[in-house]
Amino acid sequence: MSGGTTGGGGLSERAELGIDGLSAVAMVGSGGSSTVYRARQDALDREVAVKVVHAAWTMETRERFEHERELMGRLSGHTAIVPIFETGITKRGEPYLLMPYYPRGSLFRLMRDRGPLPWMEAGFLIETVAATLADCHNEGIVHRDVKPGNILLTRHLHPRVADFGIALPSEMATSPATVAYTPSYSPPEAFEPGVAAPTIDVYGMAATLWALLAGRPPHADGDRSDPSASRDRALAGAPGPPTRHTPPALSDLIARSMDPEPGRRPPDAAAFLAEVRRVGRVGHRDGSVPLDLTGRSDPSTGPGAQLGAGGHGEPAPQDPPGGTGLLVTIGLVLGGLALIAAGVVALLG
C-alpha cells in the first residue's frame, strides 16, 4: 500500500508506532480515520505499509476496520487485490493492517506525474481493475470507492485494487452511517442512503478511465461537507470526451457508464469489461489504433513498453523494403555460377 497525501515528519522509533518487529518507520499518508506508514519488517527484510486506525476511534470506525479486514482477507487470494500480511493492535490500542508497500504509489500519482495517458495505456490499466472488480461482484461485494488513489501500482506497474473500507455486499441497503463517497468519482446515488449495487463501481471505473485519459478528475473535487453540490455535478454525467484523440466508441462507453441513471450503465464490472474489449475489436475494424488489453502487444509499441508493464526485450530486426533476404539469395546463386564457369574454363585450357 502507499499513502496518498504525504504527511508530517518520519518516525524513527518503533515504540512510537507500537508494533514489534518494524524499523525505519515513516508516515506517508493520512486521511479519514486512519494513517498509513512505510516501515521495514526486520525478520523478512522487506518494506511494508502499515494502516493504523486513529486513536480517537469510535464504534463505527472499529466496525469499519473489522469489516475491511474480513473482506480483504476473503479476497486476498486474488492476485490483483492488495493482500494482508498481518493484523493486530498496537501497544497504544490502535488496530492496524500490515500490507505490501507499493513505492510507485497509485494511479493518482501516475496521473499527477505524467498527465494524460494514451488510450491504449489507460485501457491496459483499467482492464485489470475491471476484471478484479468482476470477481468481487461475483463474490457479491461492491467496492463503492473506485478511484485512481485506490488503485496501486507494483514495481512493474501492474494495478492492485486497495481500500475496501466502505465495500458492502451487493444489493445491501445502506444507512446514513454507511454513506461515503469521493465527489469526483461517485454517482448520484452514492450521496444518499440507497443500495450498494455493482453499477456504483461501473461509474467509478468509467470516471477513473476518463481521468487517466484527460489527466484530471471528471468533476471538481468539491467539498465533502456539501454533498448536494457534489451530487449535482454527478447528475451532469460525463463532461464530454476526455480528449479529441479518444476513439468515439470509448468516449461513448464512458458516457454511458457515467450516466446519472444506474439502469443505463453496464450492469456490473463483467459487462463493463466486455464492452471495453468490444471497443478494442471495433478499433481493429475501423482502422484506428487497436486497444490491446491482453498485454501481449509488440513490446516496442504496446502498453507494456510505455508503462513498463509488459515489454520483454527489443523487437526482432526487420528487413528493409526490397527484401535483404532475396538479395542475399541472388548473390549466392550468381557466385556459384561464376565458380562453375571458372572451373569449365580451366578444364578447357
N, C-alpha and C positions, 0 to 999 in steps of 0.2 A: 504494500500500500504506500501511497505517497501523499503528503499533505498538499492541500490546495493553496492556502494562504500562509505565507511564511510568517512565523510568529517571532517572539522575543528571543533572548539570548539562549545559548546552549546550556545544557545541564550536564556537568561532568561527573557528578557523584551518583552512583546507582541508588544510594539511600534516598536521594531526593525523589526518585520515581517509585521506590519501594518495591522493586521486583528483583529478586536474586538472580544472578547469572547474566546480567546485562551490563555493558560498559559503553563508553563513548555515546552517551545519551544526549540527544538534542531535539528540541521541539521544531517540527517542520510545518505544522498547521493546526488551526483551531477553529471550531465553529459549532453552532448548535449546542449540544450538551456534552461534547467530547473534545479531546485534544489528541493529536497524532504526533508521535515521537519516532525518530530514527535511532536505532541502537545496534550494538553488536552483541550477538548471542555467543558468549565466550566458548561454551562447550562444543558448539558446532562450527565456530569460526565463520559466521555468516551475518550479513546485515538483515535486520528485521524492522518491521513497523509495529509500533505499539499504540493501539487505540484505547485511551483511558477515559472513562466517563468522569465528568467533573465531580468534585467533592460534594457540591451542593445539589445532589440529585434527589429527585422525587420518586414516588412510587411509579409514576408514569414513565420516567426515564429508565428506572430499573426494569420495568416490564418490556420496554422497547429494546434495551440491551439484551435481555434474555431471549427475546423474540428474534433479534438479529443473529445471536449466537446459534440458536437452534436451526434457523433457516440456512445460514451459511454452512453449518455442519451437515445439514441434509443435502445441500447442493455441492459440497466441496469436492465430490468426485468428478465434477465437470472441469475439464482442463482450462476452460475459458472463464471460470469464476474464481475470484481470489480465494485461496484456501485459508483455513485457520490452523496455525501450528499449536496454539495453546490458549486456554482461557484461565482466568483466576481473579483473585482480589489482591490489590496492592497492600502494603503494610499500613497505608492510610485509609484502607477500607474502600478503595475505589475499584470497581470492576474493570477488567482490561481484556483485550483480544490481542494476541500475538500473531502477526501475519507476515508474508513476504514484503520486503521493501522494494519498490519499483523506482529506481533512480531516474528513469526517463519521465516520470510524472504521468500526467493524464492527457487525454485528447485536448483538454482546455489549454494545457501548457503548450502542446504541439501547435495548436491553432494560434496561440498568442505569439509564439516564437517564429512560426513560418508563414502565418497569414493564410489566405485561401489555398486549399488543396486542389489539385487537378481531380476531375470527377472519377477517374479510374482509381486513384489512391483512396479517395473518400469512400467509394463503393467497396473496395477491398476491405477497409476497416469495418464498415457498417455491416458487411455480410457476416462477420464473426459475431458481432453483437446480436444481430437478428437471429442467427442460428442458436446462440446461447439462450436468448430470451424465449425462443420457441420451445426449448427443452423445459425452461421454467414454467411456461404456460401449460405444457403437457403435464407438469407436476402439480398444476393448479395454483401456481404462485405468480402474482403480478408485482413487478419491481416498484413501480409508481414514482420513481425519481431518476429516469433515464436522462442523462445529460453528459456533455463532454467531461466534466470534472469527476464523474463516477465511472469513467472508462479508463483504466490504467494501461500502461504500455510496458511490456517486458523489454529486456535489453535488445531483443531482435524486433521490437516494435509490433508485437502481437497484442491485440486488445484483450483485456481482462475486465470483466464486469465486477464492480465493487459496490459496497454500501447497500445492504438490504435492510437498513434500519426501519424503513416505513413500508416494506413489502407486506402484502397481505394475500391470503387465499383469494383466488378469483371469485367474483360474484359475491364477495362478502360485503355487507353493508358497513359503511364507515360511520363513526360517531364524530361529533365535533372535536373530540380529543385526538382523533387519528388523522384529521385533515392536515396534510402537509404538501408542500409544492415548491418548485423552483420557478419563479414567474416566467422566465423566457422559454421554458421547455415543457410547460404544463398545459393541458387542455382546459377548457372552461369548467368541466365537471370536477376537476381536481381542487377547485377553490371553495367547494362547499361539500357538506356530507352527502355521500351518494353510494356508489357501488364501485368496488375495486375490479374493474373489467380490463381484459387484455388490451382493449383499444387505447387505454391510457399510455401503455408502453409503446404502442404503434405511433402515437402522436410524438412521444419523446424521441423515438428513433428518427422520425422524419425531421423534427426540429433540430436534432443533433446533426443529421446529414446536411440540412440547409446551412447550419453554422459552419461546418467544415468546408463547404463549397464557397461560402461568402466571406469567411474569416471573421465573423461576428455573430452574435445571437440573432435569431429571427425577430425578437422583440426586445425593447429596452428592459433591463432587469427590473426597474421599478422598485417599489418599496413593499417588503413583505407585510408591513403593517397596514397596507392599503390594498387588500385583496380585490376590492371591487374594480379598481383601476387596472390591476393585472388581468382580471377576468375579462374586462372589456377589450384589452389588447388580444387576448387569446380568441375572443369571439370574432376577431377580424380574419382569422385563419393565417395561412402563409402569406408573407408580404411580397408576392410575386416571385419570379425565378431568381435563384441565388446569384447567378451571373449570366451574362449573354452567351457564354460558352457551354452552359449546361444543356444537354440534349433535351428537347421538348418532352420526350416520354418520361425522363427522370423528373423534370420540373412538375409534370402533371401528377406523377405518383406522390411527390412530396406534398403538393397542394391537396390531393385527396386524403392523404394520411394526416394532414393537419386541419382537416375540415372541422369546424366547431361542433358539428353534429356527429356523435360517435358512430351512428349507424351507416354513415357514408365512408368511413375509413375501412381499410382491410381489417377483418375481424380479429386477427391475432398476429403474433410475430411470424408464424409459419407462412401465413398468407402474404404478409409484407415481404418476406424473404423471396417467395416465389415470384412476386411482381418485380422485385429488383433484378432477379435473374432474367425475367422476361425482357426487361429493358436492355440487358446485355445482348440478348438474341436479336432484338429489333435493331440495335446498333450495327450488328453484322449485316443485316438485310438492307438497311438504308444507306450503307456506305460510310457511315461515321465511324469514329474510333470505337472499337468494341470494348465493352466493360468486362474485363476478365476478373471474375470473382473467385477463381479457384487458386490463385497464387502460382499457377503453372505457366504464366506468360513468359515471353522472351525476357531473360534476366537483364538484358541491357536496356529494355524499354518499359517493362511492366511495373506494376505497383510495388513489387518486391524490391526492385532496384532503387526506385525513388525513395521508399521508406526504409530500406534495409531489412525488409521482411521476407523476401523470397528469392533474392539473387543467389546463384550457385556458381559464379565464375563468369569468365568472359565468353561472349558468343563465338561460335566457330567462325574462322575466317571464310569469307565468301569470294568466289571467283569474280573478277571484274567483268563488265559487259564484253561480250565477244567470246568468252569461254577459254580460259587459260588451259584447261584440261585438253580441249580439242587441239590447240596449237602444239602442245607437247607431243600428242599422238602423231600429228602430221610430221613433226620434226624427226621423230624416231623412225617413221616409215621412210622418209627421204634419206636419212642417214644410212639405213640398211640397204637401200637401193644403190647408194653410192659405193658402199663396201663391196657389194656383189659385182658392180661394173668394174671396179678396180681389180678384182680377182680374175675376171674374164680377160681383161687386157693383159694381165701378167701371164696368163696361160698362153695366149696367142703370141705374145712376144717371145 
